Amino acid sequence: MSKQAIGGMSAQGLPFSKGYRAGDLIFVSGQVAFDEKGKLVEGGIEAQTRQTMRNIESVLKLAGASLSDVVKVNVWLDDARDFGRFNATYAEFFPKDAPARSTVESRLMIDGKIEIDCVAYKPE
């Protein structure tokens, strides 16, 4: 089985790759709502969910995959009261056949509302 780092190191210079391919699996590191300039987007849970999902799409694209290849998603919300609005926004990205998912409330390492990582299956 081959393995390959995807997308280089994190934009913040932290010691992890944006993603990693191991054979037919693609592991996307936890993504938050940083825009292309490295700034946290404003606008609440909906805006941050959309930006986080766009960041995931970007990493998957580098690996030759898309959201339709995602099989498992892990979500951390900093406030459980955002769960309903998060779900409504998240559903925009997975309108049918949504992947398996776990969602928990947790304090995040940044001053954001959400972090998401995922695993995709895309045969080499």
N, C-alpha and C positions, 0 to 999 in steps of 0.2 A: 504494500500500500504506500502510495506517495503522500507526502505532506508538504504544504507550502503556506507561508505567511501571505496575507492579502492586505493590500492597502498601506503597508508600512506601519510605523509606530503611530500611536494616538496623536491627534493634533495638538494636544497639550504637552507632548513630550513625555508622557508617562510610559513606564516599561511594559507595554503590551501591544500586540498587533491589533489592528481594527478587525481583522478576521483571520481565520485559519481554515484551510482545506485539508482534510485528512481522508484520502480516498474519495468516496462519493458524498461525504458529509462536509458541510460548510458551517463553521461556528462563528457567529458574529458576536464580537465583544459588546458589552453593555454600551448602549448609545443613549445620549441625552440630547436635549434640545439646543445644541449649539448650532448656529448658522454657519455659512461658509467663511465668515470672518472670525469665528471662534467666540462669538457672543451668544449668551443665552437669550433665546427669543422671549418676548413678552406676550401677554395675551391670555394667560391662564392655561388650564389643563388641555383645552382643545388645541390651541396653537402649539403647545409644547409636544403634545402627542403627534400632531402632523409632522413637525420638524424631526422628531425622533424617528418616525417611520420613514421619512425621506432619507435620513442618514443611513438607516438600515438598508433601504433600497440601493443606495450608492455603493455600500460595501458588497452587497450581493451581486450587483452588476459587475464589479471588478472581478468577481469569481465566475462570471458567466451564468449567473442565476438571477432569479426574481422572487418576489413575494409569493408567487404561486408554488415555489419549491420549498417554502418554509413548512416544517413539520412540527416544531415545538417553539413556544415563546414563553419567556419568563418576564414578568412585569413587576416593577417596584414603584409604588405610588407613595408620595410623602404624606398624603392625606386621604384616608379612606372615603371621606365625603365626596371626593372627586370621581369615585368609581363609576357612577352612572354616566356622567359626561365623558369620561374616558372611554367607556364601552361604546357609546354612540359614535365617537370619533374613530376609534379603532375599527369598527365595523365598516367604515368607508374603505379600508384597505383590504379587508377580507369579507367581501359581500356574500360569499358562499364557500362551503368547505373550509371553514376557518381551521387553522392548525390547533393542536393541543396547546393548552395555556395554563400557567399558574400566575396568580396575581396576589401580591402581599402588600401590606402597608409597612414602610420602613423609612427610617431617616436616611437621606441620600448624602453622598460625599460632596455634592455641590448644592447650591441654593436653588435647585430646580424642583419640579413637581413630579418628574417621571424618569425612569431608566428602563430600557428594554434590551434584552439580548435574545438571540434565537439560534436555532439549528435548522439548516436547510439540507435537503437531499437532492443532489444533482449529479447523476453519473458522469464520470470523466469522459 
